[in-house]
C-alpha cells in the first residue's frame, strides 16, 4: 500500500452499512422515535404513541442491537481503529484522589446498571429497579454526602449521555432522501473538518 492509497481509503465506521441503513430507516426524520427513546431512558411516562414505538423496537432484534451498541457500548475487538469504546473508558480519573476516583467509579457502575435496566425494559418490558428520580437528593444529610454526589453524578451523566447518543443517531440517520453511501460520504467529509 502506498502513501497515496492510504489517504484515499474509506474511513471505516463503528456501525456497519447494514446498521447504518437500519439507523437511517428508523431515525431519519422520525422525531417521535427519538423522543420516545429519550422518555424511556429518562423514565418519563409513555403515551400511546411512545408505547407503540417501544413495541416496534422490541419486535426488531437488529434495531435492539443497534440501540444497545449506541447507549451501552461494549468492547468490540473488531471495531475500526480508534473506535473501540465502552462506558468504563470515559471515566474521569485523571488528577483525582482515591475518594474522587472511587465516587466516579461507583457512579459509572450505577450508570451502566441503570442503562442496562432501561434497555431490558425496551427488550422485555422488565420494570426497572432503579428509579431516575432516586438520583435527586431529598432531605440532604451530610453523613450521606458521598451517596448524594454519586447519585447526582449518575443523573447528570444519564442526561448528557442520552442526549449525545440521540444526537449521534440523528446525525447518522441524516435525511430519508439520502442513500447510505451519501450519508457515509457526508459523515466522512464532516469528520475531516
Residue frames as qw, qx, qy, qz and C-alpha x, y, z in Angstrom:
[[0.000, 0.891, 0.454, 0.000, 0.00, 0.00, 0.00],
 [0.441, 0.333, -0.008, 0.833, 1.47, 3.33, -0.99],
 [0.114, -0.306, -0.387, 0.863, 1.20, 6.62, 0.85],
 [0.273, 0.006, -0.322, -0.907, -1.18, 7.83, -1.87],
 [0.509, -0.279, -0.729, -0.363, -3.65, 4.98, -1.42],
 [0.313, -0.294, -0.720, 0.546, -3.69, 5.31, 2.38],
 [0.088, 0.229, 0.193, -0.950, -5.18, 8.80, 2.19],
 [0.446, 0.042, -0.441, -0.778, -7.81, 7.68, -0.31],
 [0.261, -0.184, -0.946, 0.059, -9.08, 4.70, 1.69],
 [0.468, -0.596, -0.327, -0.565, -12.57, 4.94, 3.05],
 [0.117, -0.351, 0.655, -0.659, -12.61, 5.60, 6.76],
 [0.431, -0.274, -0.855, -0.093, -14.32, 2.70, 8.49],
 [0.419, -0.478, 0.109, -0.764, -17.12, 3.36, 10.92],
 [0.237, -0.161, 0.836, -0.468, -18.13, 1.64, 14.14],
 [0.677, 0.328, 0.447, -0.484, -21.51, 0.91, 12.52],
 [0.420, 0.061, 0.789, 0.445, -21.73, -1.44, 9.54],
 [0.183, -0.023, -0.450, -0.874, -23.54, -0.43, 6.36],
 [0.378, -0.416, -0.799, -0.214, -26.43, -2.65, 7.44],
 [0.323, -0.548, -0.551, 0.541, -26.60, -0.93, 10.84],
 [0.058, -0.262, 0.081, 0.960, -26.29, 2.49, 9.22],
 [0.256, -0.210, -0.654, -0.680, -29.14, 1.60, 6.86],
 [0.397, -0.528, -0.747, 0.073, -31.26, 0.50, 9.81],
 [0.239, -0.454, -0.308, 0.801, -30.46, 3.72, 11.67],
 [0.063, 0.069, -0.350, -0.932, -31.43, 5.69, 8.56],
 [0.353, -0.340, -0.711, -0.505, -34.75, 3.89, 8.00],
 [0.440, -0.532, -0.680, 0.247, -35.60, 4.08, 11.71],
 [0.338, -0.607, -0.294, 0.656, -34.47, 7.53, 12.79],
 [0.205, 0.081, 0.338, 0.915, -34.32, 9.75, 9.68],
 [0.292, -0.259, -0.204, -0.898, -36.94, 12.47, 10.03],
 [0.631, -0.409, -0.639, -0.160, -38.51, 10.49, 12.91],
 [0.060, -0.490, 0.419, -0.762, -38.59, 12.80, 15.91],
 [0.801, -0.363, -0.015, -0.476, -41.28, 10.64, 17.58],
 [0.924, 0.017, -0.335, 0.185, -38.85, 7.70, 17.71],
 [0.421, 0.379, -0.417, 0.711, -36.04, 9.85, 19.14],
 [0.331, -0.465, 0.260, -0.779, -38.28, 11.42, 21.77],
 [0.903, -0.266, -0.169, -0.290, -39.78, 8.05, 22.73],
 [0.801, 0.104, -0.416, 0.417, -36.27, 6.70, 23.38],
 [0.097, 0.446, -0.359, 0.814, -35.48, 9.80, 25.42],
 [0.645, -0.433, 0.055, -0.627, -38.60, 9.20, 27.51],
 [0.942, -0.121, -0.314, 0.013, -37.64, 5.57, 28.09],
 [0.652, 0.190, -0.409, 0.609, -34.12, 6.42, 29.24],
 [0.038, -0.346, 0.308, -0.885, -35.38, 9.28, 31.42],
 [0.126, -0.313, -0.908, 0.247, -38.26, 7.14, 32.77],
 [0.313, 0.135, 0.060, -0.938, -40.90, 9.63, 31.70],
 [0.589, 0.302, 0.677, -0.322, -44.42, 8.15, 31.38],
 [0.126, -0.045, 0.743, 0.655, -45.09, 6.91, 27.86],
 [0.573, 0.321, 0.140, -0.741, -48.19, 7.90, 25.91],
 [0.860, 0.269, 0.404, -0.156, -49.86, 5.54, 23.41],
 [0.613, 0.754, -0.236, 0.001, -47.60, 6.62, 20.55],
 [0.063, -0.699, 0.691, -0.173, -44.49, 6.08, 22.68],
 [0.694, -0.162, 0.668, -0.217, -45.71, 2.63, 23.76],
 [0.840, 0.508, 0.154, -0.112, -46.32, 1.72, 20.13],
 [0.385, 0.798, -0.455, 0.087, -42.79, 2.81, 19.24],
 [0.350, -0.522, 0.749, -0.210, -41.30, 0.76, 22.09],
 [0.836, 0.128, 0.500, -0.187, -43.25, -2.26, 20.81],
 [0.703, 0.696, -0.137, -0.036, -41.82, -1.68, 17.30],
 [0.096, 0.732, -0.653, 0.168, -38.30, -1.63, 18.75],
 [0.621, -0.292, 0.672, -0.278, -39.00, -4.69, 20.89],
 [0.870, 0.316, 0.349, -0.143, -40.05, -6.64, 17.81],
 [0.633, 0.739, -0.207, 0.107, -36.91, -5.76, 15.86],
 [0.872, -0.360, 0.043, 0.328, -33.86, -7.69, 17.14],
 [0.628, 0.328, 0.084, 0.701, -31.44, -5.82, 14.82],
 [0.060, -0.787, -0.055, -0.612, -32.71, -2.44, 15.99],
 [0.729, -0.682, -0.024, -0.047, -32.38, -3.53, 19.61],
 [0.841, -0.100, 0.050, 0.529, -28.75, -4.44, 18.96],
 [0.352, 0.561, 0.074, 0.746, -28.09, -1.02, 17.42],
 [0.386, -0.815, -0.050, -0.429, -29.67, 0.67, 20.45],
 [0.848, -0.489, 0.016, 0.203, -27.53, -1.43, 22.80],
 [0.726, 0.189, 0.083, 0.656, -24.43, -0.66, 20.75],
 [0.122, 0.697, 0.091, 0.701, -25.24, 3.03, 20.91],
 [0.451, -0.755, 0.035, -0.474, -26.37, 3.53, 24.50],
 [0.744, -0.547, 0.379, -0.068, -24.43, 0.76, 26.27],
 [0.637, 0.619, -0.457, -0.049, -21.41, 0.06, 24.07],
 [0.885, -0.363, 0.270, 0.104, -19.25, -2.99, 24.79],
 [0.195, -0.626, 0.630, 0.416, -15.65, -3.54, 23.82],
 [0.867, 0.452, 0.181, -0.109, -15.64, -4.83, 20.24],
 [0.580, -0.447, 0.487, 0.477, -12.23, -6.13, 19.28],
 [0.516, 0.337, 0.609, 0.499, -13.23, -5.94, 15.60],
 [0.104, 0.934, 0.249, -0.234, -14.12, -2.24, 15.74],
 [0.562, 0.696, -0.048, 0.445, -12.16, 0.07, 13.44],
 [0.561, -0.014, -0.332, 0.758, -9.07, 1.65, 14.95],
 [0.046, 0.049, -0.248, 0.966, -9.79, 4.42, 17.44],
 [0.539, -0.246, -0.249, -0.766, -13.47, 3.43, 17.64],
 [0.587, -0.226, -0.765, 0.135, -13.34, 0.78, 20.35],
 [0.180, -0.390, 0.283, -0.858, -15.29, 2.13, 23.31],
 [0.460, -0.501, -0.733, -0.001, -17.28, 1.20, 26.36],
 [0.278, -0.871, -0.145, -0.377, -18.59, 3.33, 29.20],
 [0.769, -0.539, -0.040, 0.341, -15.75, 2.37, 31.54],
 [0.645, 0.223, 0.127, 0.720, -13.25, 4.08, 29.22],
 [0.089, 0.678, 0.185, 0.706, -14.75, 7.52, 29.64],
 [0.576, -0.740, -0.308, 0.161, -14.50, 7.81, 33.44],
 [0.189, 0.839, -0.251, 0.443, -12.58, 10.88, 34.52],
 [0.852, -0.437, -0.158, 0.242, -9.81, 9.59, 36.81],
 [0.568, 0.424, -0.128, 0.694, -7.05, 11.98, 35.82],
 [0.113, 0.381, -0.340, 0.852, -5.73, 14.03, 38.74],
 [0.678, -0.511, -0.190, -0.493, -8.36, 12.54, 41.08],
 [0.185, -0.435, 0.781, -0.409, -7.55, 11.44, 44.60],
 [0.088, -0.049, -0.995, -0.008, -8.70, 7.99, 45.69],
 [0.238, 0.443, 0.661, -0.558, -12.01, 9.26, 47.12],
 [0.403, 0.556, -0.117, -0.718, -12.86, 11.25, 43.98],
 [0.282, 0.280, -0.831, -0.389, -11.87, 8.33, 41.75],
 [0.056, 0.165, 0.957, -0.231, -13.97, 5.99, 43.89],
 [0.367, 0.517, 0.394, -0.666, -17.00, 8.25, 43.53],
 [0.418, 0.507, -0.417, -0.627, -16.54, 8.34, 39.75],
 [0.176, 0.141, -0.961, -0.158, -16.17, 4.55, 39.57],
 [0.173, 0.323, 0.834, -0.412, -19.26, 3.97, 41.75],
 [0.401, 0.545, 0.100, -0.730, -21.19, 6.49, 39.64],
 [0.367, 0.396, -0.659, -0.524, -20.22, 4.74, 36.41],
 [0.025, -0.036, -0.997, 0.067, -21.15, 1.32, 37.79],
 [0.281, 0.478, 0.629, -0.546, -24.61, 2.65, 38.71],
 [0.376, 0.548, -0.226, -0.712, -24.95, 4.38, 35.32],
 [0.248, 0.240, -0.869, -0.355, -24.19, 1.14, 33.46],
 [0.075, 0.242, 0.933, -0.257, -26.66, -0.77, 35.63],
 [0.323, 0.545, 0.342, -0.693, -29.33, 1.89, 35.06],
 [0.382, 0.480, -0.454, -0.646, -28.85, 1.97, 31.27],
 [0.126, 0.083, -0.978, -0.141, -28.95, -1.84, 31.17],
 [0.205, 0.386, 0.782, -0.444, -32.27, -1.80, 33.02],
 [0.396, 0.574, 0.047, -0.715, -33.72, 0.68, 30.54],
 [0.323, 0.356, -0.735, -0.478, -32.62, -1.48, 27.61],
 [0.019, -0.116, -0.988, 0.100, -34.17, -4.55, 29.28],
 [0.334, 0.476, 0.478, -0.658, -37.37, -2.51, 29.68],
 [0.452, 0.507, -0.339, -0.651, -37.42, -1.91, 25.92],
 [0.273, 0.284, -0.888, -0.236, -36.46, -5.50, 25.14],
 [0.298, -0.181, -0.935, 0.064, -38.61, -7.43, 27.61],
 [0.412, -0.651, -0.298, -0.564, -40.86, -4.94, 29.37],
 [0.652, -0.277, -0.547, 0.445, -38.97, -5.59, 32.62],
 [0.238, -0.941, -0.140, -0.194, -39.76, -2.92, 35.18],
 [0.443, 0.533, -0.438, 0.572, -36.54, -1.14, 36.19],
 [0.648, -0.500, -0.472, 0.328, -35.42, -1.44, 39.82],
 [0.378, -0.260, -0.096, 0.883, -33.51, 1.84, 39.72],
 [0.156, 0.868, 0.471, -0.028, -35.66, 4.95, 39.53],
 [0.427, 0.504, 0.059, 0.749, -34.33, 8.02, 37.73],
 [0.295, -0.819, -0.075, -0.486, -36.00, 10.20, 40.37],
 [0.826, -0.519, -0.108, 0.193, -33.94, 8.43, 43.07],
 [0.676, 0.212, -0.038, 0.705, -30.84, 10.23, 41.77],
 [0.030, -0.693, -0.008, -0.720, -32.11, 13.60, 43.05],
 [0.279, -0.002, -0.716, 0.641, -31.21, 14.20, 46.72],
 [0.463, -0.651, -0.353, -0.487, -34.11, 14.52, 49.12],
 [0.656, -0.748, 0.024, -0.102, -33.65, 15.68, 52.68],
 [0.616, 0.548, -0.428, 0.370, -29.90, 16.03, 52.20],
 [0.727, -0.677, 0.107, 0.039, -27.83, 14.86, 55.16],
 [0.126, 0.828, -0.546, -0.024, -24.11, 15.50, 55.26],
 [0.577, -0.338, 0.741, -0.062, -23.49, 11.97, 56.54],
 [0.728, 0.330, 0.594, 0.091, -24.80, 10.67, 53.18],
 [0.169, 0.814, -0.211, -0.513, -22.96, 13.22, 51.05],
 [0.176, -0.336, 0.826, 0.417, -21.00, 10.60, 49.09],
 [0.345, 0.389, 0.853, 0.036, -24.22, 8.84, 48.11],
 [0.275, 0.837, 0.289, -0.376, -25.76, 12.15, 47.05],
 [0.021, 0.698, -0.484, -0.528, -22.73, 13.04, 44.93],
 [0.261, -0.057, 0.915, 0.301, -22.77, 9.61, 43.26],
 [0.337, 0.586, 0.728, -0.113, -26.50, 9.89, 42.53],
 [0.225, 0.867, 0.051, -0.442, -26.26, 13.42, 41.12],
 [0.120, -0.517, 0.692, 0.489, -23.27, 12.37, 39.06],
 [0.305, 0.196, 0.911, 0.198, -25.31, 9.48, 37.60],
 [0.302, 0.755, 0.500, -0.299, -28.34, 11.70, 36.98],
 [0.145, 0.831, -0.207, -0.496, -26.31, 14.29, 35.09],
 [0.164, -0.351, 0.823, 0.417, -24.39, 11.65, 33.15],
 [0.395, 0.408, 0.823, 0.006, -27.63, 9.90, 32.14],
 [0.310, 0.845, 0.252, -0.357, -29.00, 13.16, 30.77],
 [0.092, 0.763, -0.449, -0.456, -25.86, 14.11, 28.83],
 [0.286, -0.182, 0.901, 0.270, -25.20, 10.56, 27.59],
 [0.434, 0.523, 0.729, -0.081, -28.77, 10.05, 26.36],
 [0.291, 0.875, 0.063, -0.382, -28.77, 13.42, 24.62],
 [0.054, -0.635, 0.644, 0.423, -25.40, 12.72, 22.97],
 [0.336, 0.013, 0.922, 0.192, -26.46, 9.27, 21.77],
 [0.425, 0.687, 0.558, -0.189, -29.78, 10.55, 20.41],
 [0.189, 0.856, -0.219, -0.428, -27.88, 13.30, 18.59],
 [0.213, -0.400, 0.820, 0.350, -25.48, 10.69, 17.22],
 [0.425, 0.335, 0.839, 0.054, -28.38, 8.58, 15.92],
 [0.335, 0.839, 0.282, -0.322, -29.97, 11.68, 14.41],
 [0.057, 0.765, -0.470, -0.436, -26.72, 12.67, 12.65],
 [0.291, -0.183, 0.902, 0.261, -26.07, 9.12, 11.45],
 [0.454, 0.518, 0.715, -0.119, -29.63, 8.86, 10.14],
 [0.122, -0.104, 0.388, 0.908, -29.37, 12.03, 8.12],
 [0.531, 0.286, 0.049, -0.796, -32.32, 12.59, 5.83],
 [0.776, 0.196, 0.574, -0.173, -34.55, 9.94, 4.30],
 [0.678, 0.722, -0.014, -0.138, -33.71, 11.02, 0.77],
 [0.017, 0.740, -0.670, -0.045, -30.00, 10.36, 1.38],
 [0.904, 0.108, -0.410, -0.043, -28.69, 6.93, 0.46],
 [0.827, -0.517, 0.036, 0.217, -26.49, 5.07, 2.95],
 [0.717, 0.176, 0.113, 0.665, -23.49, 5.83, 0.72],
 [0.101, 0.738, 0.093, 0.661, -24.36, 9.56, 0.64],
 [0.607, -0.777, -0.024, -0.166, -24.72, 9.54, 4.43],
 [0.866, -0.256, 0.068, 0.425, -21.36, 7.81, 4.81],
 [0.522, 0.431, 0.115, 0.727, -19.72, 10.37, 2.47],
 [0.188, -0.833, -0.078, -0.514, -21.29, 13.29, 4.38],
 [0.752, -0.658, 0.019, 0.028, -20.10, 11.89, 7.70],
 [0.814, -0.030, 0.094, 0.572, -16.58, 11.31, 6.36],
 [0.300, 0.625, 0.107, 0.713, -16.45, 14.84, 4.95],
 [0.419, -0.830, -0.052, -0.365, -17.71, 16.26, 8.27],
 [0.849, -0.483, 0.014, 0.215, -15.11, 14.27, 10.23],
 [0.702, 0.177, 0.066, 0.686, -12.23, 15.82, 8.27],
 [0.020, 0.842, 0.110, 0.528, -13.23, 19.37, 9.17]]
